[in-house]
């Protein structure tokens, strides 16, 4: 019976081997469910957060997966709006990853607000002066768009596609997919920027505050650019992992080359602008607030090494590697560059979220430390388990890679 669910003409592993592969993801998901139950039943006092650290590991993880999920909107924009047809080899996977990242982030935020049953307050009693209101609306709407984009692939399941109504609906959705791709690009562009802009206008926190460009702080544009540069790399990493596990080719080489090349160009631009932005922060914003740059790194565990790690090793290095054709054509080298790129974005979100709140800004304040508890960490890791589960099921039962049969014939 299960063989009838697997796409026709494609080879998949045995059922026992498949569920053995799924066990770690199910374990992570189960542990996260236990942590979530504790936080919802007992309360947020089970976390390491407090009045100073209202943004903890959940927000770091939330911002990271939203940035890494940007491969969906960017790849969709290139495929359906710009017309780069070679990316159709990987667009389905990009959409699935985007769906996982955004739905996982929304689920994590449901725990973060403490009382998820009151989550509708965000929309009904919206604070129109808050950037987070725009972020909430855009993320929710974009998750709906991703669901619509994912739906045709689900309906193309071998058995579901036999239902005439499902087949007809999926076919017609494909015909108008450019509308949803353009809508998703618009929504994602603004909420990515507003997440960065929120930190840039924290003038009481000179470590995060930035100069304004028109009506937006520079972090607005840096967050957008960093997401566009890192999202495709996560898509490439997962596609390569599936190829290694399945021992077959899934994505056309030209699709990988194009995504890696574009990611490299964007990352190089981001790193250059990030260095310029850092210089203006050191010589302008921090100095105007009465701080020397060394004041921000003199205490606590987050020394100046965080800046050099984020911008140097996890920024400059992958930007150089991704712009070398020989690196893009070598799978191990390309994966190394992609890992550095994605890690750099996670490091950036960690710095602006946790380090910003830890650095004292008043003479009588001390450096504030924060250590997440196991329920916090388990809920964050549950998103990885959830992602592994969805990708595993999609790869086994859905025609995710349209050229798989052709590449392995």
Phi, psi and omega in degrees: 000317182295326180300332180286347178271339181285138181309138184297134177085001181251146181261134177227159182291172180293162181299318181297315179295321179299311182288335173294320177295329183278345184303313179300322180291320177295324179295315178299319180294319179295317178297319177295324177297322177295315178299320179295318179299318179297315181294323182283325183277312183275318179129171181287357173290354175277358179258173177270004181283157178208193182296333178276317183255068175287336175258113180244212184296332180297316181289324175302312182292321180299310179295325181292312183290329177294320177293315182289338177280358182291349176301334180292308183290324184287316178293321177297320178297315180294323185284308190264333182261309179286328177095025177278087188295336180296340180281355176297343177292339187229357186296322180299316179295320179299319179294317179298317179296318178298317178299316179298312183298314184285318178292323176295320179295317179296318178298319179293322178293331176298327176280323185298323182284354173083320179230080185299336179294344177258014181300333181293346177301327181304324185266321184281323179245056187292135172273099188289352179264001184255135175296330182293336176295313178298321178299315181299315180295314184292319180296317180296314180294320181291327175297323176296319179297316179297323177298317178295320180291329180281332187302315180301322179294323177295316183290347176273006172306145188308319182275317181297326183291346177286340177283118186305319181296319179294318180298315180296316181295315180297318180298317182288330174296320178301323184293332182247020185295335180297331179294315180288327177297316179292319178296317179297320179297319179296312181295315183293322179304313186282323181284330174299316180293319182293328176298318177288321180298329179301319179285325183293338180260012177277076186291339176284352177239083185301341178295329182258332185299147181221165175292159180265143171242108191061240181258004184244143171289159184298334179296337176303311183283327180293323179293320179297311183295319180294323178293318179295329181279330185265327183305310179300330180292323176296319178300316178296319180297315182290322177299317179293321178298317179295324178294320180292317181292316182278350180055048177204164178272136183238329186237138178298140180303325181293331177291317177297316181299316182294313180298315180296320181295314180295318178299320179296316179297315181293321179294320178298316178297318180298315182297318179298312180293326178294319179294317177297316179299319179296320179297315179294328176294314181297313186272345184243284186302309181296316181295320179295335179271001178087021181245147164264155182300328180294338180296332183277347186237010187279335183237165174077177184281347186262078181280189181297344179300331180296322179293315181291326178293313183294307186276325184275281186294323182261006179235295182297315184299306179294331178296320178291314184298316183291345178263009176256119185302320180297326178292316181294334180272351178256118184300311179300317181293320179296318180294324177298315179295320180294319178299315179298318180299309181295320178296325179296322179291320177298318178297319179298314180294327177294317182296311184289338182267305187271310184296321179305318183280339183278334185281126180291145179238356178241149185302328184268359180274151174251165177297130183261127180260156180216131178227116181293147176274172182294326176298321177299311183296320182294324179293320177296315181291337179298331178295323177294316177298318178299318179295316178299322180294312182294315181295319179299314180294319181294317181297324184282321191248354183237151176280071185292321184251103186296341183252014183299314182296318181294319183288339184246013180277000000 
